[in-house]
């Protein structure tokens, strides 16, 4: 090793915590150079390099990997090109204890796992491994130190997920985080059964992020009794018709003090079920994030009642999202329709009450809510009744603008987001002028990728908005100075 010597390195640059943070921000190539400076730097740099590695890189420490073509001319799954030797394990052991996260870069021939299992020097040959990404089902990596299992690729099909769920049930009951993206298109019956069995064993679970179809009346009641559960999320891809398999029936089996540690609740529910669910879950004192997405047509009254229930039972929320998802293939749902003056007054009162009740709210998303499913720009001042709101995500109708709106106070707002059902912008200059009268300085606007809005006109609004806001502020300051001089 090329060493400058500890004397040549300032003492402050040998503090392990500082080095670790610096090296985490560096590339692997740079950290290879850092490792040659001195012993202290070497320890921290190699720890960073090997903390999160791919299987190709890790397995190559033992022997070269080859993928010979199969009979069809395609490459077969990789395997070792030779037997693993003792000197290979000597090299492997220098780094194996540093690995905490292992990412499967591709599928491997079963012989790879068999050779490692037969030749390894200890059962947990990666003693500090905590996280697995996209791992093939294998008993080689099923020891209790693993806390996080994450599946995010389309290389997995139903039977592989079932295999992992069976492994969890029998050997890995201390899992704290389970994430499964719904990329496979196979029937859910067997997967649901395996998931329910595994869920009964995962008593240390803190975060659960699974496809919507995994949760149903036969297993949802298990979740409230997991005292450590902090985050619950269900994923629904745009091509998938969510099954109507969850209702208020399972709430009757809830314990008396459900979800004692829950901080985030993000699920696909119809609003009628949510109306029963929220009061039942009123016992969770730590809830900070509530996201409810319905895949059915909801009435205006249901939306209003849901707002009232959230105001009453979830006073500590920081993030609230109530939405209807119309991305589902074959969906025939339409936005809420409510055009009467009485309905407009009702939703205005409820919005004000909501914002006054949720005194910690920082992010609010209301999708397909208001007049014909969108909120008129002229009604934006009603959302200013919050001192903490930073992000406001609405489907906006930019054709409904008021010329006599008084400047309002959004003291903390940093971003106004045009949702996917926002109406096209026909008069960008007028929209920019209106927004400049109600938005605070340094507040940005953003646009949903699926919004049916002319990008050129949106960019015009985005260009003019900060200029007009600045002009308004300068005019206000000049007016105040003039009044001071007259006094």
C-alpha positions as CSV (number, residue, x, y, z in Angstrom):
1,X,0.0,0.0,0.0
2,X,1.2,3.5,-0.8
3,X,1.1,5.3,2.5
4,X,1.8,8.9,3.1
5,X,1.8,8.2,6.8
6,X,-0.6,9.3,9.4
7,X,1.6,12.3,10.2
8,X,1.0,13.6,6.6
9,X,-2.8,13.5,7.0
10,X,-4.4,16.2,9.2
11,X,-6.0,14.7,12.3
12,X,-9.4,15.9,11.5
13,X,-9.3,13.9,8.2
14,X,-8.9,10.7,10.2
15,X,-12.1,11.0,12.2
16,X,-14.0,7.8,11.1
17,X,-17.5,9.4,11.1
18,X,-16.3,12.3,8.9
19,X,-14.4,10.0,6.5
20,X,-17.5,7.7,6.2
21,X,-19.7,10.6,5.2
22,X,-17.2,12.0,2.7
23,X,-16.6,8.5,1.2
24,X,-20.3,7.9,0.9
25,X,-20.5,10.9,-1.4
26,X,-17.6,9.7,-3.5
27,X,-17.6,7.3,-6.4
28,X,-16.2,3.8,-6.1
29,X,-13.3,4.7,-8.3
30,X,-12.4,7.6,-6.1
31,X,-12.7,5.5,-3.0
32,X,-10.2,3.0,-4.5
33,X,-7.7,5.9,-4.5
34,X,-8.7,6.9,-1.0
35,X,-8.0,3.4,0.2
36,X,-4.3,3.8,-0.6
37,X,-3.7,6.8,1.5
38,X,-3.3,5.3,5.0
39,X,-4.7,2.5,7.1
40,X,-7.6,4.6,8.6
41,X,-8.7,5.8,5.1
42,X,-8.4,2.2,3.8
43,X,-10.7,0.9,6.5
44,X,-13.4,3.5,5.8
45,X,-13.1,3.5,2.0
46,X,-13.3,-0.3,1.6
47,X,-16.2,-0.4,4.0
48,X,-18.0,2.1,1.8
49,X,-17.1,0.3,-1.4
50,X,-18.4,-3.0,-0.2
51,X,-21.3,-1.9,1.9
52,X,-23.7,-2.1,-1.0
53,X,-22.6,-4.5,-3.8
54,X,-24.0,-6.4,-6.7
55,X,-23.9,-10.2,-6.8
56,X,-21.7,-10.2,-9.9
57,X,-19.0,-8.3,-8.1
58,X,-19.3,-10.3,-4.9
59,X,-19.3,-13.8,-6.5
60,X,-16.4,-12.8,-8.7
61,X,-14.2,-12.7,-5.6
62,X,-14.6,-16.4,-5.4
63,X,-14.2,-17.4,-9.1
64,X,-14.9,-15.9,-12.6
65,X,-18.5,-16.1,-13.7
66,X,-19.4,-17.4,-17.2
67,X,-22.6,-17.7,-19.1
68,X,-22.1,-20.2,-21.9
69,X,-24.8,-20.2,-24.7
70,X,-27.5,-22.7,-24.3
71,X,-28.9,-24.9,-27.0
72,X,-31.1,-22.1,-28.3
73,X,-28.2,-19.8,-28.9
74,X,-29.1,-17.6,-25.9
75,X,-26.9,-17.2,-22.9
76,X,-27.6,-19.6,-20.0
77,X,-27.6,-18.4,-16.4
78,X,-24.1,-17.6,-15.2
79,X,-22.1,-20.2,-13.2
80,X,-18.6,-20.4,-11.9
81,X,-15.9,-21.1,-14.5
82,X,-13.9,-23.3,-12.1
83,X,-14.0,-24.8,-8.6
84,X,-13.6,-22.4,-5.6
85,X,-10.2,-22.7,-3.9
86,X,-9.0,-22.0,-0.4
87,X,-7.1,-18.9,-1.6
88,X,-10.4,-17.6,-3.1
89,X,-12.0,-17.8,0.3
90,X,-9.0,-16.0,1.9
91,X,-9.7,-13.1,-0.5
92,X,-13.4,-13.3,0.0
93,X,-13.1,-13.1,3.8
94,X,-11.3,-9.8,3.6
95,X,-14.5,-8.1,2.4
96,X,-17.4,-10.3,3.3
97,X,-17.9,-8.8,6.7
98,X,-18.3,-5.3,5.2
99,X,-21.3,-6.3,3.0
100,X,-24.6,-5.0,4.4
101,X,-26.7,-4.8,1.2
102,X,-26.6,-7.3,-1.6
103,X,-28.3,-6.6,-5.0
104,X,-29.0,-9.4,-7.4
105,X,-28.0,-8.1,-10.8
106,X,-29.4,-11.2,-12.6
107,X,-30.6,-14.7,-12.1
108,X,-27.8,-17.4,-11.6
109,X,-27.5,-21.1,-12.2
110,X,-28.4,-23.1,-9.1
111,X,-24.9,-24.5,-9.1
112,X,-23.5,-21.1,-7.9
113,X,-25.5,-21.3,-4.6
114,X,-24.7,-25.0,-4.2
115,X,-20.9,-24.5,-4.6
116,X,-20.9,-21.6,-2.1
117,X,-23.0,-23.6,0.4
118,X,-20.7,-26.6,0.2
119,X,-17.4,-24.7,0.5
120,X,-18.3,-21.8,2.8
121,X,-16.3,-21.5,6.1
122,X,-19.3,-20.4,8.2
123,X,-23.1,-20.6,7.8
124,X,-23.6,-16.9,7.6
125,X,-20.9,-16.3,5.1
126,X,-22.0,-12.6,4.9
127,X,-22.3,-12.1,8.7
128,X,-23.4,-8.4,8.6
129,X,-25.9,-8.7,5.7
130,X,-29.1,-6.8,6.4
131,X,-30.7,-6.0,3.0
132,X,-31.5,-8.1,-0.1
133,X,-32.6,-6.7,-3.4
134,X,-34.3,-8.9,-6.0
135,X,-32.8,-12.1,-4.6
136,X,-33.5,-15.5,-6.1
137,X,-35.3,-17.9,-3.7
138,X,-32.4,-19.6,-2.0
139,X,-31.8,-21.0,1.5
140,X,-28.2,-19.9,1.3
141,X,-29.2,-16.4,2.5
142,X,-31.9,-17.2,4.9
143,X,-30.4,-16.2,8.2
144,X,-32.0,-14.0,10.9
145,X,-29.8,-10.9,10.5
146,X,-31.5,-10.0,7.3
147,X,-34.1,-7.3,8.1
148,X,-35.0,-5.9,4.6
149,X,-36.4,-7.8,1.6
150,X,-37.0,-5.7,-1.5
151,X,-38.3,-6.9,-4.9
152,X,-38.5,-4.3,-7.6
153,X,-37.8,-6.0,-10.9
154,X,-40.0,-7.8,-13.4
155,X,-37.7,-10.9,-13.2
156,X,-39.9,-12.3,-10.5
157,X,-43.1,-14.3,-11.1
158,X,-45.7,-15.6,-8.8
159,X,-44.1,-18.9,-7.8
160,X,-40.8,-17.1,-6.9
161,X,-42.6,-14.7,-4.6
162,X,-44.5,-17.6,-3.0
163,X,-41.1,-19.3,-2.4
164,X,-39.8,-16.3,-0.6
165,X,-43.0,-15.9,1.5
166,X,-42.6,-19.6,2.5
167,X,-39.0,-18.9,3.5
168,X,-40.0,-15.9,5.5
169,X,-42.7,-18.0,7.3
170,X,-40.3,-20.8,8.3
171,X,-36.8,-19.1,8.6
172,X,-36.9,-15.3,8.5
173,X,-39.5,-14.1,11.0
174,X,-37.5,-11.0,12.0
175,X,-38.0,-9.2,8.8
176,X,-38.7,-5.5,9.4
177,X,-39.2,-4.2,5.9
178,X,-40.9,-6.0,3.0
179,X,-41.4,-4.4,-0.4
180,X,-42.9,-6.2,-3.4
181,X,-43.7,-4.4,-6.7
182,X,-46.6,-6.0,-8.6
183,X,-44.9,-6.8,-11.9
184,X,-46.2,-10.3,-12.4
185,X,-49.6,-11.0,-14.0
186,X,-50.4,-14.3,-12.5
187,X,-53.5,-15.3,-10.4
188,X,-53.3,-14.0,-6.9
189,X,-55.0,-16.8,-5.0
190,X,-51.9,-18.8,-4.1
191,X,-49.9,-15.6,-3.5
192,X,-52.5,-14.3,-1.1
193,X,-52.5,-17.5,0.9
194,X,-48.7,-17.6,1.2
195,X,-48.7,-13.9,2.1
196,X,-51.3,-14.4,4.9
197,X,-49.3,-17.3,6.4
198,X,-46.1,-15.3,6.3
199,X,-47.8,-12.2,7.8
200,X,-48.8,-14.1,10.9
201,X,-45.2,-14.8,11.6
202,X,-43.7,-11.3,10.9
203,X,-44.1,-9.9,14.4
204,X,-41.1,-7.5,14.0
205,X,-42.5,-5.9,10.8
206,X,-42.1,-2.1,10.6
207,X,-42.7,-1.3,7.0
208,X,-44.9,-3.2,4.5
209,X,-45.3,-2.2,0.9
210,X,-47.1,-4.8,-1.2
211,X,-49.5,-5.0,-4.2
212,X,-53.1,-4.0,-3.5
213,X,-54.2,-7.6,-4.3
214,X,-52.3,-9.0,-1.4
215,X,-54.5,-7.4,1.2
216,X,-58.0,-8.7,1.7
217,X,-60.6,-9.4,4.5
218,X,-58.9,-12.6,5.4
219,X,-55.5,-11.0,6.3
220,X,-56.0,-7.3,6.9
221,X,-57.1,-7.9,10.5
222,X,-53.6,-9.3,11.3
223,X,-51.8,-5.9,10.7
224,X,-53.3,-3.9,13.6
225,X,-51.9,-6.5,16.1
226,X,-48.3,-6.0,14.8
227,X,-47.2,-3.5,17.4
228,X,-44.0,-2.4,15.6
229,X,-45.7,-1.6,12.2
230,X,-45.0,2.0,11.3
231,X,-45.8,2.2,7.6
232,X,-48.4,0.4,5.5
233,X,-48.7,0.9,1.7
234,X,-50.5,-0.9,-1.1
235,X,-49.2,-0.5,-4.7
236,X,-51.6,-0.6,-7.7
237,X,-50.0,-0.5,-11.1
238,X,-51.8,1.4,-13.9
239,X,-52.5,-1.7,-15.9
240,X,-54.0,-3.7,-13.0
241,X,-57.7,-3.7,-12.2
242,X,-57.7,-3.7,-8.4
243,X,-59.9,-6.5,-6.9
244,X,-62.7,-5.6,-4.7
245,X,-61.4,-7.8,-1.9
246,X,-61.3,-5.4,1.0
247,X,-64.3,-4.2,2.9
248,X,-65.3,-3.0,6.4
249,X,-66.0,-6.6,7.4
250,X,-62.4,-7.2,8.6
251,X,-62.6,-4.2,11.0
252,X,-64.8,-6.3,13.3
253,X,-61.7,-8.5,14.1
254,X,-59.5,-5.5,15.0
255,X,-58.0,-5.4,18.5
256,X,-59.2,-2.6,20.9
257,X,-56.0,-0.6,20.4
258,X,-55.0,-1.1,16.7
259,X,-51.9,0.2,14.9
260,X,-50.2,1.5,18.0
261,X,-47.0,2.6,16.1
262,X,-48.5,3.4,12.6
263,X,-47.2,6.6,11.1
264,X,-48.2,6.2,7.4
265,X,-51.4,4.6,6.0
266,X,-51.5,4.5,2.2
267,X,-54.0,2.1,0.8
268,X,-56.6,1.6,-2.0
269,X,-60.0,1.8,-0.4
270,X,-63.4,2.9,-1.6
271,X,-64.5,5.9,0.4
272,X,-67.4,4.1,2.1
273,X,-64.9,1.6,3.6
274,X,-62.6,4.4,4.5
275,X,-65.4,6.2,6.3
276,X,-65.8,3.1,8.6
277,X,-62.0,2.5,8.8
278,X,-60.9,5.9,9.9
279,X,-63.0,6.1,13.1
280,X,-62.1,2.5,13.9
281,X,-58.4,3.4,13.6
282,X,-58.8,6.5,15.7
283,X,-56.7,4.9,18.3
284,X,-53.4,5.3,16.3
285,X,-51.9,8.4,17.9
286,X,-48.7,8.6,15.8
287,X,-50.3,8.8,12.3
288,X,-48.6,11.5,10.2
289,X,-49.3,10.4,6.6
290,X,-52.7,9.4,5.3
291,X,-53.3,8.5,1.6
292,X,-56.5,6.9,0.5
293,X,-57.1,6.2,-3.2
294,X,-60.4,4.9,-4.5
295,X,-60.8,3.1,-7.8
296,X,-64.6,3.6,-8.0
297,X,-66.9,6.5,-8.7
298,X,-67.4,8.4,-5.5
299,X,-70.2,10.8,-4.7
300,X,-69.6,14.4,-3.7
301,X,-71.2,13.7,-0.3
302,X,-68.8,10.8,0.4
303,X,-65.8,13.1,-0.3
304,X,-67.3,15.7,2.1
305,X,-67.9,13.2,4.9
306,X,-64.4,11.8,4.5
307,X,-63.0,15.3,4.9
308,X,-65.0,15.7,8.1
309,X,-63.8,12.3,9.5
310,X,-60.1,13.1,8.8
311,X,-60.5,16.5,10.5
312,X,-62.0,14.8,13.6
313,X,-59.8,11.7,13.9
314,X,-56.4,12.6,12.4
315,X,-55.4,16.0,13.9
316,X,-51.6,15.4,13.7
317,X,-51.4,14.7,10.0
318,X,-48.5,16.2,8.0
319,X,-49.5,14.6,4.7
320,X,-53.0,14.1,3.4
321,X,-54.0,12.6,0.1
322,X,-57.6,11.8,-1.0
323,X,-57.8,10.7,-4.6
324,X,-59.6,8.6,-7.2
325,X,-57.5,6.6,-9.6
326,X,-58.7,6.6,-13.2
327,X,-55.6,5.1,-14.7
328,X,-56.9,1.6,-14.5
329,X,-57.3,-0.1,-17.9
330,X,-61.0,-0.3,-18.8
331,X,-62.1,2.1,-16.1
332,X,-65.3,4.0,-16.8
333,X,-65.3,6.1,-13.7
334,X,-65.9,9.9,-14.0
335,X,-65.0,12.8,-11.7
336,X,-67.3,14.0,-9.1
337,X,-70.1,16.2,-10.5
338,X,-71.4,19.0,-8.3
339,X,-72.3,22.3,-9.8
340,X,-75.0,23.7,-7.5
341,X,-74.2,26.8,-5.4
342,X,-75.0,24.9,-2.2
343,X,-72.4,22.2,-3.1
344,X,-69.8,24.8,-3.8
345,X,-70.4,26.5,-0.5
346,X,-70.3,23.1,1.3
347,X,-66.9,22.1,0.0
348,X,-65.6,25.6,0.7
349,X,-66.6,25.3,4.3
350,X,-65.2,21.8,4.7
351,X,-61.9,22.8,3.2
352,X,-61.6,25.7,5.6
353,X,-62.5,23.4,8.5
354,X,-60.0,20.8,7.4
355,X,-57.1,23.2,7.2
356,X,-58.0,24.8,10.6
357,X,-58.2,21.3,12.2
358,X,-55.0,19.9,10.8
359,X,-52.6,22.4,12.4
360,X,-49.5,20.4,11.4
361,X,-50.4,19.8,7.8
362,X,-47.6,20.3,5.3
363,X,-48.8,18.6,2.1
364,X,-52.4,18.3,0.8
365,X,-53.5,16.4,-2.3
366,X,-57.2,16.5,-3.3
367,X,-57.7,14.8,-6.7
368,X,-61.0,15.1,-8.6
369,X,-62.6,17.2,-6.0
370,X,-64.6,20.4,-6.4
371,X,-66.7,21.7,-9.3
372,X,-66.9,19.1,-12.0
373,X,-64.0,17.3,-10.3
374,X,-61.6,20.3,-10.3
375,X,-61.0,23.3,-8.2
376,X,-61.5,26.8,-9.8
377,X,-58.4,29.0,-9.6
378,X,-60.7,31.7,-8.0
379,X,-61.2,29.3,-5.0
380,X,-57.5,28.9,-4.2
381,X,-57.8,31.5,-1.4
382,X,-59.9,29.0,0.5
383,X,-56.8,26.9,0.9
384,X,-54.8,29.6,2.5
385,X,-56.3,28.9,6.0
386,X,-53.2,26.9,7.0
387,X,-50.1,28.3,8.5
388,X,-48.0,25.2,7.8
389,X,-49.1,24.1,4.3
390,X,-46.0,23.7,2.0
391,X,-47.3,21.7,-0.9
392,X,-50.8,21.9,-2.5
393,X,-51.7,19.4,-5.1
394,X,-55.0,20.0,-6.8
395,X,-56.8,19.4,-10.1
396,X,-57.2,23.1,-11.2
397,X,-59.7,24.7,-13.6
398,X,-57.7,27.6,-14.9
399,X,-60.7,29.0,-16.9
400,X,-62.5,30.0,-13.7
401,X,-60.6,33.1,-12.6
402,X,-61.8,36.0,-10.5
403,X,-60.7,39.5,-11.4
404,X,-61.4,41.0,-8.0
405,X,-59.6,38.4,-5.7
406,X,-57.8,40.1,-2.9
407,X,-54.2,39.0,-2.1
408,X,-54.2,36.2,0.4
409,X,-51.6,34.8,2.7
410,X,-50.0,31.4,2.0
411,X,-47.3,31.9,4.6
412,X,-45.5,28.6,4.1
413,X,-46.5,27.4,0.6
414,X,-43.5,26.4,-1.5
415,X,-45.2,24.5,-4.4
416,X,-48.6,24.5,-6.2
417,X,-49.0,21.4,-8.3
418,X,-51.5,21.1,-11.2
419,X,-52.9,17.5,-10.9
420,X,-53.6,15.1,-13.8
421,X,-57.2,16.2,-14.3
422,X,-56.5,19.9,-14.5
423,X,-58.1,21.7,-17.4
424,X,-56.1,23.1,-20.3
425,X,-54.7,26.6,-19.9
426,X,-56.3,28.9,-22.5
427,X,-55.0,32.3,-21.2
428,X,-51.5,31.8,-19.7
429,X,-51.0,35.6,-19.1
430,X,-54.2,35.9,-17.1
431,X,-53.4,32.7,-15.1
432,X,-49.9,34.0,-14.3
433,X,-51.4,37.4,-13.2
434,X,-54.0,35.8,-11.0
435,X,-51.5,33.4,-9.3
436,X,-49.1,36.3,-8.7
437,X,-51.7,37.9,-6.5
438,X,-52.2,35.0,-4.2
439,X,-48.9,33.0,-4.1
440,X,-46.0,34.0,-1.9
441,X,-42.5,34.8,-3.2
442,X,-40.4,31.8,-4.1
443,X,-43.4,29.6,-4.5
444,X,-43.1,27.3,-7.5
445,X,-45.7,25.7,-9.7
446,X,-45.4,22.2,-11.1
447,X,-47.3,20.0,-13.5
448,X,-48.4,16.4,-13.4
449,X,-46.8,14.3,-16.2
450,X,-50.3,13.0,-17.1
451,X,-52.0,16.4,-17.1
452,X,-53.8,17.4,-20.4
453,X,-52.2,20.8,-20.5
454,X,-50.3,22.5,-23.3
455,X,-46.7,22.5,-22.2
456,X,-45.9,25.7,-24.0
457,X,-48.7,27.6,-22.3
458,X,-47.7,26.1,-19.0
459,X,-44.1,27.2,-19.5
460,X,-45.4,30.8,-20.2
461,X,-47.2,30.8,-16.9
462,X,-44.1,29.4,-15.1
463,X,-41.9,32.1,-16.8
464,X,-44.2,35.1,-16.0
465,X,-45.2,34.1,-12.5
466,X,-41.9,34.9,-10.5
467,X,-41.6,38.2,-12.5
468,X,-45.1,39.3,-11.6
469,X,-44.7,38.2,-7.9
470,X,-41.5,40.2,-7.7
471,X,-43.3,43.2,-9.2
472,X,-46.1,42.9,-6.7
473,X,-43.7,42.7,-3.8
474,X,-41.7,45.7,-5.0
475,X,-45.0,47.7,-5.5
476,X,-46.1,46.8,-2.0
477,X,-42.8,47.9,-0.5
478,X,-42.9,51.2,-2.5
479,X,-46.4,51.8,-1.3
480,X,-45.5,51.2,2.3
481,X,-42.5,53.5,2.0
482,X,-44.7,56.2,0.5
483,X,-47.1,55.9,3.4
484,X,-44.2,56.1,5.9
485,X,-43.0,59.3,4.2
486,X,-46.5,60.9,4.3
487,X,-46.8,60.1,8.0
